[in-house]
Amino acid sequence: MVLAAGLAGVPVFGQAPADAPPKSASTAVDDPSEAERNELAAELREAQTSPLDMIHALEAHLRKYPDSPLRPEIMPLLAKEAVEAGDVQRIALYGVPALEAAPNDVLLLDRVSSALLNVGGRENAEKALEYGKRFEGYVANLPTVEGSDPARNQEDHDRALERAMVYQARALGMLGRNDEARKTAQLAYISYADEQSAREWADALSRAGNDQQAVERLADAFAIPDARASVDNRALDRKVLGEMYRKLHGGSETGLGDEILAAYDRTSVDIEKRRAQLRLLDPNTGLTDPMKFTLRALESDQKLEMASLKGKVLILDFWATWCVPCRAQHPLYDQVKKRFADRSDVMFLSINAAEDRDLISHFLDEQKWSRTVYLDSGLVRLWSVNSIPATVVIDKQGQMASRMNGFIPDSFVEQLAKRVEALLVDPVATTPRLVKTPPLFNPQ
């Protein structure tokens, strides 16, 4: 919950820092703010079951103490609890004073900009424009994308940049600065082409009187592949598109289908260009077949094409350095490996679940494990590996045949060996498709 993180860094709620000298009883009684802190701490302990309960407790406290010296700490907490609750009105209400106290809080810059625009009004639009610019500056200055999932990181970065410029374009439109709004909305679409940026560009063009171009961009919004676009958004795009098109064509929608098909072709090119750029960062971007994946080795720039392993039974071991049960399971894997050491059609793959290379390397040296380790390259997300250790067995046709979540120490070696042996005896018929073992022994 947001509050827990917030209170951890705010010792004013009834707790002095650990190294502070204890206060005397008389000092605590004579200090009104100390009594208020203790009261608020008790109220929050009772209320921290949900964001709404937290909001009500904090608001009640401010009604009781309208001039509270704790207000600078309370407002950011209220704003973040409002974000948790998805309460647009309160995000706008508490977000502005919260950003005065923490002007570079990127979460609040994002959510408060959106909330202010949804609430409406010139003053809110001006604030949203200011926050949108600040949000854009923060995102634009982020360091080069790195990490275990570079394509996803780049995607998140570009979507954040798009949102920042969409907020600015919308605010500029509300302020009547239509030409600036049009240019900013176009930049938003260039940053990340999706339904939202295409629709904002269409709105800006329409306000500027460029109705034909607005129709084209709205057709883009309706046609572009975008899993985040809701059914309601698509329906609204279709409704407004029809109205605008009929206005330009004497009340008729003849030819609108051709416009939409052209938009589909146009946006498909945009989406494929983006996928190609992401594949330069991560060759597995957009793939759903694990046997088409490329795994990155821990050592140097070595890569392993999963397709090259078709015809082998594969055993994938998902682990992490922080996972204590993974350490207990490791020698059991070694026992299974020895059983199949003379089989060229059986291969064991050690897959680390998205950790830093240096951390992994140090761990392997410390534990004296083999350094033949591959980094998660999207398989954890593809297979929804939510707990580790986890073992996935793939048959010779490249299909998942078994998945073991956790393990039973006394029977793991025999369980895994039997599943592998079954695939070697009859690789098609003996093992049913996807045998799952429920979580038995894992970090949780």
TAJO-V773904 format. One record per residue. N is the residue number from 1. RES is the residue in three letters. PHI is phi as a letter, one per 30 degrees, with the letter a starting at -180 (NA if undefined). PSI is psi as a letter, one per 20 degrees, with the letter a starting at -180 (NA if undefined). OMEGA is omega in degrees with one decimal (999 if undefined). Layout:
# TAJO-V773904
n	res	phi	psi	omega
N	RES	PHI	PSI	OMEGA
N	RES	PHI	PSI	OMEGA
This chain:
# TAJO-V773904
n	res	phi	psi	omega
1	MET	NA	q	-177.5
2	VAL	e	g	-173.2
3	LEU	e	g	-176.6
4	ALA	e	g	178.2
5	ALA	d	h	-178.5
6	GLY	d	g	-177.9
7	LEU	d	h	-177.5
8	ALA	e	h	-178.8
9	GLY	c	j	-177.4
10	VAL	b	n	-176.3
11	PRO	d	j	-175.5
12	VAL	d	i	-175.8
13	PHE	d	m	171.3
14	GLY	i	j	-179.7
15	GLN	b	p	172.9
16	ALA	d	q	174.7
17	PRO	e	q	-173.1
18	ALA	d	h	-176.2
19	ASP	c	j	-179.6
20	ALA	d	q	178.2
21	PRO	d	q	-178.9
22	PRO	d	q	178.2
23	LYS	d	q	176.9
24	SER	d	q	-179.8
25	ALA	e	h	-177.7
26	SER	d	h	179.3
27	THR	d	g	-178.6
28	ALA	d	h	-178.4
29	VAL	d	h	-175.5
30	ASP	d	i	-176.7
31	ASP	c	o	-177.3
32	PRO	d	h	-177.6
33	SER	d	h	178.2
34	GLU	d	g	178.2
35	ALA	d	h	179.5
36	GLU	d	h	178.1
37	ARG	d	g	-179.9
38	ASN	d	g	179.3
39	GLU	d	g	-179.1
40	LEU	d	g	179.0
41	ALA	e	g	179.3
42	ALA	d	g	179.5
43	GLU	d	g	-178.1
44	LEU	d	h	176.9
45	ARG	d	h	179.7
46	GLU	d	h	-169.7
47	ALA	c	i	-169.5
48	GLN	d	l	174.9
49	THR	c	h	179.9
50	SER	a	q	177.4
51	PRO	e	h	-179.2
52	LEU	d	g	178.0
53	ASP	d	h	178.6
54	MET	d	g	-180.0
55	ILE	d	g	-178.2
56	HIS	d	h	179.4
57	ALA	d	g	-179.4
58	LEU	d	g	178.7
59	GLU	d	g	178.7
60	ALA	d	h	179.5
61	HIS	d	g	-179.7
62	LEU	d	h	175.2
63	ARG	d	h	-180.0
64	LYS	d	h	-179.1
65	TYR	b	m	-175.4
66	PRO	d	h	178.9
67	ASP	c	k	-174.4
68	SER	e	p	173.6
69	PRO	d	i	178.7
70	LEU	d	i	-176.9
71	ARG	e	g	-179.9
72	PRO	e	h	176.5
73	GLU	d	h	-176.1
74	ILE	d	h	-175.1
75	MET	d	g	176.5
76	PRO	d	h	177.2
77	LEU	d	g	177.1
78	LEU	d	g	-179.0
79	ALA	d	g	-177.0
80	LYS	d	h	173.9
81	GLU	d	h	176.2
82	ALA	d	h	175.3
83	VAL	d	g	178.2
84	GLU	e	h	-177.2
85	ALA	d	i	-177.2
86	GLY	i	k	-177.3
87	ASP	c	n	-173.4
88	VAL	d	g	-178.0
89	GLN	d	g	-179.1
90	ARG	d	h	176.1
91	ILE	e	g	178.9
92	ALA	d	g	-176.4
93	LEU	d	g	-174.7
94	TYR	c	i	-177.0
95	GLY	d	h	-177.9
96	VAL	d	g	177.6
97	PRO	d	h	178.1
98	ALA	d	h	179.5
99	LEU	d	i	172.1
100	GLU	d	h	179.3
101	ALA	d	h	-178.3
102	ALA	b	m	-170.9
103	PRO	d	i	-177.5
104	ASN	c	k	176.4
105	ASP	d	o	-170.3
106	VAL	d	h	177.7
107	LEU	d	g	-179.3
108	LEU	d	h	177.4
109	LEU	e	g	179.5
110	ASP	d	g	-172.2
111	ARG	d	h	-178.7
112	VAL	d	h	176.0
113	SER	e	g	-179.4
114	SER	d	g	-177.7
115	ALA	d	g	-179.4
116	LEU	d	h	179.0
117	LEU	d	h	178.2
118	ASN	d	h	177.4
119	VAL	d	h	176.1
120	GLY	i	r	-179.8
121	GLY	j	q	-175.6
122	ARG	d	g	-178.8
123	GLU	d	g	178.0
124	ASN	d	h	178.3
125	ALA	d	g	179.1
126	GLU	d	g	178.1
127	LYS	d	g	-179.6
128	ALA	d	h	177.5
129	LEU	d	g	178.8
130	GLU	d	g	-178.0
131	TYR	d	h	178.7
132	GLY	d	g	177.4
133	LYS	d	g	180.0
134	ARG	d	h	177.5
135	PHE	d	g	178.7
136	GLU	d	g	-179.9
137	GLY	d	h	179.4
138	TYR	d	g	-176.7
139	VAL	d	g	-177.5
140	ALA	d	h	-177.3
141	ASN	c	j	176.7
142	LEU	d	q	179.9
143	PRO	d	r	179.4
144	THR	e	p	-177.0
145	VAL	d	p	176.7
146	GLU	b	a	175.0
147	GLY	j	a	-175.4
148	SER	d	i	-179.0
149	ASP	b	m	-172.4
150	PRO	d	h	-179.6
151	ALA	d	g	178.1
152	ARG	d	g	178.0
153	ASN	d	g	178.5
154	GLN	d	g	178.2
155	GLU	e	g	179.5
156	ASP	d	g	179.4
157	HIS	d	g	-175.9
158	ASP	d	h	177.1
159	ARG	d	h	177.1
160	ALA	d	g	178.4
161	LEU	d	g	177.4
162	GLU	d	g	-179.8
163	ARG	e	g	-179.7
164	ALA	e	g	-178.3
165	MET	d	h	173.1
166	VAL	d	g	177.9
167	TYR	e	g	-179.5
168	GLN	d	g	-179.7
169	ALA	d	g	-179.8
170	ARG	d	g	179.5
171	ALA	d	g	178.8
172	LEU	d	h	177.1
173	GLY	d	g	178.7
174	MET	d	h	179.7
175	LEU	c	j	177.3
176	GLY	i	j	179.9
177	ARG	c	m	-166.2
178	ASN	d	h	-178.4
179	ASP	d	g	175.9
180	GLU	d	h	179.3
181	ALA	d	g	-179.4
182	ARG	d	g	-178.5
183	LYS	d	g	-178.5
184	THR	d	h	178.2
185	ALA	d	h	177.0
186	GLN	d	g	177.3
187	LEU	d	h	177.3
188	ALA	d	g	180.0
189	TYR	d	h	178.8
190	ILE	d	h	179.3
191	SER	d	g	179.8
192	TYR	a	o	-177.5
193	ALA	d	o	173.6
194	ASP	a	a	-176.0
195	GLU	d	g	-176.3
196	GLN	d	g	-177.1
197	SER	d	h	177.5
198	ALA	d	g	179.7
199	ARG	d	h	179.3
200	GLU	d	h	177.3
201	TRP	d	g	178.0
202	ALA	d	g	179.8
203	ASP	d	g	-179.0
204	ALA	d	h	177.5
205	LEU	d	h	-179.9
206	SER	d	g	178.2
207	ARG	d	h	179.8
208	ALA	d	i	177.2
209	GLY	i	j	179.4
210	ASN	c	m	-170.6
211	ASP	d	h	-178.7
212	GLN	d	g	177.1
213	GLN	d	h	177.7
214	ALA	d	g	177.2
215	VAL	d	g	179.8
216	GLU	d	g	-178.9
217	ARG	d	h	178.2
218	LEU	d	h	173.0
219	ALA	d	h	174.7
220	ASP	d	g	-179.6
221	ALA	d	h	-178.9
222	PHE	d	h	-171.4
223	ALA	c	h	-171.0
224	ILE	d	p	175.3
225	PRO	d	p	-178.2
226	ASP	a	o	-177.4
227	ALA	d	i	-177.6
228	ARG	d	i	-179.9
229	ALA	d	p	-178.2
230	SER	d	r	176.2
231	VAL	d	h	179.4
232	ASP	d	h	178.1
233	ASN	d	g	179.3
234	ARG	d	g	-179.8
235	ALA	d	g	178.5
236	LEU	d	g	176.7
237	ASP	e	g	-179.8
238	ARG	d	g	-178.7
239	LYS	d	g	-177.9
240	VAL	d	h	178.3
241	LEU	d	g	178.4
242	GLY	d	g	179.9
243	GLU	d	g	-178.7
244	MET	d	g	-178.5
245	TYR	d	g	179.9
246	ARG	d	h	178.5
247	LYS	d	h	-179.3
248	LEU	d	i	-173.0
249	HIS	b	l	171.7
250	GLY	i	k	176.7
251	GLY	i	j	-177.5
252	SER	c	q	173.8
253	GLU	c	j	176.7
254	THR	e	p	-178.6
255	GLY	j	i	-179.1
256	LEU	d	h	178.1
257	GLY	d	g	177.7
258	ASP	d	h	178.3
259	GLU	d	g	-178.7
260	ILE	d	g	177.7
261	LEU	d	g	177.5
262	ALA	d	h	178.4
263	ALA	d	h	178.4
264	TYR	d	g	179.0
265	ASP	d	g	-177.0
266	ARG	d	g	-177.7
267	THR	d	h	176.6
268	SER	d	h	176.3
269	VAL	d	g	178.8
270	ASP	d	g	-178.3
271	ILE	d	g	-179.1
272	GLU	d	h	175.9
273	LYS	d	g	-179.8
274	ARG	d	g	179.2
275	ARG	d	h	178.9
276	ALA	d	h	178.2
277	GLN	d	g	179.9
278	LEU	d	h	179.1
279	ARG	d	h	174.1
280	LEU	d	h	177.2
281	LEU	d	h	-177.0
282	ASP	b	o	-177.1
283	PRO	d	i	-178.2
284	ASN	c	j	-178.1
285	THR	e	p	176.0
286	GLY	i	i	-178.2
287	LEU	d	q	176.9
288	THR	b	i	177.8
289	ASP	c	o	-176.9
290	PRO	d	h	-179.6
291	MET	d	i	173.4
292	LYS	c	i	-177.5
293	PHE	d	q	170.3
294	THR	c	p	180.0
295	LEU	c	p	177.8
296	ARG	c	p	179.8
297	ALA	d	q	176.5
298	LEU	d	g	-176.4
299	GLU	d	p	175.0
300	SER	h	b	-177.1
301	ASP	c	k	179.8
302	GLN	d	q	179.1
303	LYS	b	q	179.5
304	LEU	b	o	177.0
305	GLU	d	o	179.7
306	MET	e	h	-179.7
307	ALA	d	h	-178.8
308	SER	d	i	-177.0
309	LEU	c	j	179.5
310	LYS	d	p	-174.5
311	GLY	j	i	175.4
312	LYS	c	q	168.4
313	VAL	d	p	-175.8
314	LEU	c	p	175.2
315	ILE	c	o	-177.8
316	LEU	c	p	-179.2
317	ASP	c	o	179.3
318	PHE	c	p	-175.4
319	TRP	b	r	176.0
320	ALA	b	q	-177.3
321	THR	d	h	-176.8
322	TRP	d	i	-173.4
323	CYS	d	o	-179.3
324	VAL	d	g	177.6
325	PRO	d	h	177.5
326	CYS	d	h	179.1
327	ARG	d	h	178.6
328	ALA	d	h	-177.5
329	GLN	d	h	-172.2
330	HIS	e	g	179.0
331	PRO	d	h	177.1
332	LEU	d	h	174.3
333	TYR	e	g	-179.5
334	ASP	e	h	178.3
335	GLN	d	g	179.1
336	VAL	d	g	179.2
337	LYS	e	g	-178.8
338	LYS	d	h	-179.5
339	ARG	d	h	-175.9
340	PHE	c	k	-175.3
341	ALA	d	h	-177.9
342	ASP	c	j	-179.4
343	ARG	c	o	177.8
344	SER	d	i	-179.2
345	ASP	c	j	173.7
346	VAL	b	p	-177.9
347	MET	b	p	177.7
348	PHE	c	p	179.9
349	LEU	b	p	177.1
350	SER	c	o	-174.7
351	ILE	c	o	175.9
352	ASN	d	p	-174.4
353	ALA	d	m	167.0
354	ALA	i	l	175.5
355	GLU	c	r	-179.7
356	ASP	d	p	-177.7
357	ARG	e	g	-177.8
358	ASP	d	h	178.5
359	LEU	d	g	179.8
360	ILE	d	g	-177.0
361	SER	e	g	178.9
362	HIS	d	g	-179.5
363	PHE	d	g	-178.6
364	LEU	d	g	178.6
365	ASP	d	g	-177.9
366	GLU	d	g	-177.3
367	GLN	d	i	-177.1
368	LYS	i	l	175.1
369	TRP	c	r	175.3
370	SER	d	q	178.8
371	ARG	d	j	175.6
372	THR	d	n	-175.0
373	VAL	b	q	176.5
374	TYR	c	q	-179.7
375	LEU	d	q	175.4
376	ASP	e	p	-177.1
377	SER	b	k	179.8
378	GLY	j	i	-179.4
379	LEU	d	h	178.4
380	VAL	e	g	178.8
381	ARG	d	g	-178.0
382	LEU	d	g	-176.9
383	TRP	c	j	-179.9
384	SER	h	l	176.4
385	VAL	d	n	-173.5
386	ASN	c	i	176.8
387	SER	b	q	179.0
388	ILE	b	q	5.7
389	PRO	d	q	176.7
390	ALA	b	q	-179.3
391	THR	b	p	177.3
392	VAL	c	p	177.9
393	VAL	c	p	-179.8
394	ILE	c	p	-177.5
395	ASP	d	a	-174.9
396	LYS	d	i	176.3
397	GLN	d	i	178.6
398	GLY	i	j	-179.8
399	GLN	c	q	175.5
400	MET	d	p	-178.9
401	ALA	c	h	-177.1
402	SER	a	q	176.0
403	ARG	b	p	-179.0
404	MET	c	o	177.6
405	ASN	c	o	-173.4
406	GLY	i	a	179.7
407	PHE	a	q	172.6
408	ILE	c	o	-173.5
409	PRO	e	g	-174.6
410	ASP	d	h	-174.8
411	SER	b	i	-174.3
412	PHE	e	g	-176.7
413	VAL	e	g	-178.6
414	GLU	d	h	179.4
415	GLN	e	g	-176.9
416	LEU	d	g	-179.4
417	ALA	d	g	179.9
418	LYS	d	h	-179.6
419	ARG	d	h	177.4
420	VAL	d	g	-179.8
421	GLU	d	h	179.5
422	ALA	d	h	179.9
423	LEU	d	h	178.8
424	LEU	d	h	179.1
425	VAL	d	g	179.5
426	ASP	b	n	-171.9
427	PRO	d	i	-177.8
428	VAL	c	g	-167.3
429	ALA	c	h	-169.9
430	THR	d	g	-177.4
431	THR	c	p	178.2
432	PRO	d	q	178.0
433	ARG	d	p	171.2
434	LEU	h	n	171.6
435	VAL	c	p	-178.2
436	LYS	c	q	172.6
437	THR	c	p	-179.4
438	PRO	d	q	178.8
439	PRO	e	p	-177.4
440	LEU	b	h	-177.0
441	PHE	b	o	-177.1
442	ASN	b	r	-174.6
443	PRO	e	h	-179.4
444	GLN	d	NA	999
